[in-house]
């Protein structure tokens, strides 16, 4: 979780847990994808954190999203794309499932 928070600039609430993570460890244009489960009772702080990030419309292709079997957000409640810094693009999709939120993150360094 430390790498995810450091590279995205997000802070995840207590009791959030890493469910999936894929990092092929590319030397050129490193990227990774993750799925984090956030309890509904603590989701609001993450939502507010995401809303403070300025929207970005950078287009990136060839991401890892299609390389995983678990990137399947169903009940999407929030999407956000922003630059964590001048060279790190972060895409976030939040899905509500029962009493939890599934936070799907794609991070690409270019």
N, C-alpha and C positions, 0 to 999 in steps of 0.2 A: 504494500500500500504506500510505502514511503516514496518509491519511484513514481507512482501514479500521481500522488499529491505534488511532488516536486516538479514534475514535467507538465502538469496541467494547470497548476496554480489553484487547484481546488482543495478544500478541506472537507473530509468526510466525517459525518457525525459519529459519535460513539455507537458501538454495536453494529456498524456497517461491516460487511465482510466481503472479501474477494471471492467470487464464485468461479470465474474463468479468467485466464490470462494467456495471451499468445504473443511472444516476442521472438521473431526468427533471427534476431541479432544481426541484422544487415549492417555492413560497414558504411555503405553509401546509402543515403536517404533512410536512416533508421526509422522504424515504425513499430507500433504494437497496438493490440486491441485488448480490452478488458470488459468484464461484466462484474459489477459490484451490487450487492444487495443492501438496501437501506431500509430500516424499519419505518413504517408509515409515521410513527410517533416522532421521528426525528428528521423527516424529509424536508421540512420547511426551511431549515437553515441551509441545506444544500441548494434548494430551489432559489433562494435569495442570492446565494453566492453565484450561481449560474447567471442569474438575471443581471448582475453587475458587469458581466463580461461584455465588451463591445462586439456586436455582430461583425462577422467577416465573410466575404463571399469568394474567397480564394478557391479555385477549382483544383482539386488533386485527383489523379486517376491511379488505378492500380493498387488500391488499398487492400488491406487484409480482411475486410469485412466478409467478402465472399469466400475466404479461405477457411472459415470456421463453420462448424455445424451448429454452434450455440448462439450465433448472432441472429436472434429472432424476436425482436420486440413486437408485442402484439397490441397492447392497449396504450399507445403512445400518448403521453400527456405533455411532453416538452421536448423540443429539439433545439440545439444550440451549436453554432460553429463560431470559433473565435481563435485569435492568435494568442497563445500563452506568452510568447515573446516574438521577436522579429522573424524567427525561423521555425517555429513550432505551431502547427495547425492542429487544433483539437475539435473533434466532432463528438457531440454528446446526444444520445437519444435516451429518454427516460420513459419507462413503461410501468404502469401500475398493475400489479398482480396480487390479488387478495389483500393482505395487510402489509405488503412490502412494495418497494419500488425497485425495479431492475434498472441500473444505470449502465448503459453501454457506451464505451468510450473508444474512439479511434484517435491515435496520436501519431502525427507524421512530422518528422524533422526534415527540412529541405534546405 
